[in-house]
Amino acid sequence: MIVWKNMSVQEKIFRAVGYLLITLFAALCLIPFLIIIASSFSSEQYIIQNGYSLIPGELTLQSYAAIFKNPVKILRAYGVTTIVTVTGTALGIFINTMTGYVLQRKDFQWRNKISFYFFFTTLFSGGIVPWYILCVKYLHLNDTLFALFLPSLVSVWNILLVKGFMAGVPYEITESGKIDGAGDFTIFVRLILPLSKPVVATIGLFTALTYWNDWYNSMLFINNEKMYSLQYLLYKLVGSAQEMRRIMDETGMNMETVPIESMKMALTVVVTGPIVLLYPFVQKYFVKGLTVGAVKG
């Protein structure tokens, strides 16, 4: 309040407008998710008659009961997605941070040319058909877990973000490690990585979100429904009338009692819940790593 009293009229207006805009933006981001949660607890009849709302109408758990009455498929998709997310995120962090570290080393004479090569791939690519042929015909990734995490393992954006952040780490730290007899890998793991926690957390969150939200690779490479990712299973359940009819048969419901609309919302809550719960724990690292890495890049 003391700071507010000491401000000029122009500063007060500027801050008030800024707070108002931030509040409106936060509300625009939050309201859709609240509608999804409320609708997942609303009855099907209420949604049909009144539409979606912020407050659950005719509170019921029927949608969640229908989803988890035969939970094997959902839990199996959770397991596949969790394995792919953890494995892909760990490998992605290691590969992208190591590549970014090498590209910012001043004693690496090819760093600018290789950086340009990485950047060039963001502008031009061979297209989806050659990529699909490579993955299926030559790498034989179809119907394997490798198909779900290998295609997204390397991210040029993450590499450039790491490069920009690590460029701000004093080079004297690397030199001191060499004087003590440490090799390049030891310097990277024991000296550089501990100083780069914000950017590591940032690209870790980016990578984890990429894997958790991915359905495209499952659609291209996975034919065995036991290996469907969670997002692809959601895509099929929400978008396929045939899948909905199969759920009706499994749950013993008829067309009038199946909560199709509220079930869509409940499936969305089930899928997005873990990421929503995880984000607050890495938020401070995410913001710091993103801003510092972007400025220095």
Residue, then its C-alpha position, 0 to 999 in steps of 0.5 A: m500500500i505504501v508503494w501504491k501511495n507513492m505512485s503517480v497517477q499515470e503509474k497507478i492507471f498503468r498498473a491497474v490496467g495491467y492487473l485488469l488485463i492479466t486477470l481477464f486473460a487468466a479468467l479466459c484460460l481458467i473458465p473453459f477448464l472449469i466448464i469441463i470439470a463442471s460438465s463432467f459432473s452434470s447429468e446428460q439430460y441437464i447438458i442437453q437441455n441447458g448446455y454447458s455451465l460453470i456450475p454442475g447441474e443435477l450433480t452425478l458421477q455417472s460419467y466417471a462410473a461409465i468410464f471406470k466400470n471397465p477401467v482396463k483400457i484406460l489404465r493400460a493407456y495411462g501406463v503406456t503414456t506414462i512410460v513413453t512420457v518418462t522415458g522420452t522426457a529423460l532421454g530428451i532432456f539428456i540429448n537436448t541439453m548435451t547438444g545445446y552445451v556443445l553448440q555453445r562451447k567457444d572452443f568448438q569450431w563447427r558450432n555455428k555451421i551445425s547450429f545453422y543446420f539445426f535451424f534449417t530443419t525447422l524451415f524445410s523438411g522432407g515431408i510426412v511420406p518419406w518420414y513415414i517410410l523411414c520409420v516403418k519400412y527401414l526402422h520398423l517402428n510400427d507397433t512398438l513403444f519406440a514409435l511413440f517417443l523416438p520421433s519427438l526425441v530431439s527438439v531444435w527449439n529446446i536445443l536453441l533454448v539450452k544453448g542460449f541459457m548455457a551461453g551465460v554460464p561463465y566459461e571459466i567454470t569449464e576451464s577450471g574443470k579442465i585444470d582439475g583433470a575433468g573430461d568434457f562429459t564430467i564437466f557437463v554433468r557435474l558443473i554445467l547441468p547443476l547451474s542450468k536447472p531452470v532451463v532443464a526444468t523448462i525443456g523437461l516440461f515442454t517435452a513431457l507435455t509433448y509426449w503426454n498430449d501426443w496422439y498423432n504418432s499413435m494414429l500413424f504407427i500403432n495398430n494394436e489397441k493395447m499400445y494406444s496412448l491415452q490421448y489417442l484413446l480419448y480421440k477415439l472414444v470422443g470421436s467414434a460413434q462405434e466406440m460409444r456403442r461398444i461402451m454401451d454394450e460393456t456397461g449395460m446401458n441403453m442409448e437414453t442413459v449413456p452420458i455421452e456429452s458428460m463422458k467426453m468432459a470426464l475423459t478430458v479431466v482424466v487425461t489432463g489431471p496429472i499435467v495440471l497437478l504437476y505444473p505448479f511444482v515446476q512453474k518457477y523453473f519454467v518461467k525463469g528458464l524460458t525468459v533467461g534462455a530466450v533473452k540470452g539466445 
